[in-house]
């Protein structure tokens, strides 16, 4: 019975406070810094995709069967 009382008086309130604090942070969305980082990552990914397309086009001209080698 004593462990249950200790749990209800100490652990449960802390658990609830931490749970609802994390829920509030998630519902607030991205911060300005996180949004900026996400935008930079998306821009970098777009540039990399364009470079990959260019490299594949070059390989298709220089070595038409390069895709079959993988």
GIBELGI-V701187 format. One record per residue. N is the residue number from 1. SS is DSSP state (@ for helix, = for strand, . for the rest). PHI is phi in whole degrees, -180 to 180 (999 if undefined). OMEGA is omega in whole degrees, 0 to 359 (* if undefined). Layout:
((N/SS/PHI/OMEGA) (N/SS/PHI/OMEGA))
This chain:
((1/./999/181) (2/@/-64/178) (3/@/-61/179) (4/@/-64/180) (5/@/-65/178) (6/@/-62/178) (7/@/-60/183) (8/@/-68/183) (9/@/-89/186) (10/@/-116/189) (11/@/-73/184) (12/@/-59/179) (13/@/-61/178) (14/@/-63/179) (15/@/-61/180) (16/@/-65/180) (17/@/-61/181) (18/@/-66/179) (19/@/-62/183) (20/@/-73/174) (21/@/-65/179) (22/@/-68/177) (23/@/-62/180) (24/@/-65/180) (25/@/-65/179) (26/@/-68/183) (27/@/-72/180) (28/./-74/179) (29/./86/183) (30/./-81/173) (31/./-77/180) (32/@/-63/179) (33/@/-65/179) (34/@/-65/178) (35/@/-64/178) (36/@/-63/179) (37/@/-63/179) (38/@/-64/178) (39/@/-64/178) (40/@/-63/179) (41/@/-64/179) (42/@/-65/178) (43/@/-64/178) (44/@/-63/179) (45/@/-64/178) (46/@/-64/178) (47/@/-63/180) (48/@/-65/179) (49/@/-63/179) (50/@/-66/178) (51/@/-64/179) (52/@/-64/177) (53/@/-60/180) (54/@/-64/179) (55/@/-64/178) (56/@/-65/178) (57/@/-65/178) (58/@/-63/179) (59/@/-64/178) (60/@/-62/180) (61/@/-77/186) (62/@/-80/182) (63/./-143/187) (64/./-59/184) (65/./-100/183) (66/@/-67/181) (67/@/-73/181) (68/@/-75/184) (69/@/-79/182) (70/./-89/*))
